[in-house]
Amino acid sequence: MTGPSEDRKKDCLHWHGRLLTGDKAHWCPDWDFMPIDDTMTEFLVCTCELGKNEWTRDQLRANPQYWDHQMRALQGRRSKNA
């Protein structure tokens, strides 16, 4: 099993001052792509598809749909701000 990516580590330390330890870690579009997981209060109001799925962190990283969703959401956010 591999650990979190360097990008995830940097984001977690920047936003939370710690690495996230929950199973449902993801960059959440509901929270402007801030990293959250199921150990945080933000997760309780997360409505994105990534937060609803019963995926583990390893499954998220290995699932191409996760990355496709992240990229589509990011592109949509960028086009709105353009």
Secondary structure, DSSP 4 states (H G I P E B T S, - for coil): -----HHHHHHHHHHHSS---STT-EEEGGGTTEEE-TTSHHHHT--SHHHHS---HHHHHH-HHHHHHHHHHHHHHHHHH-
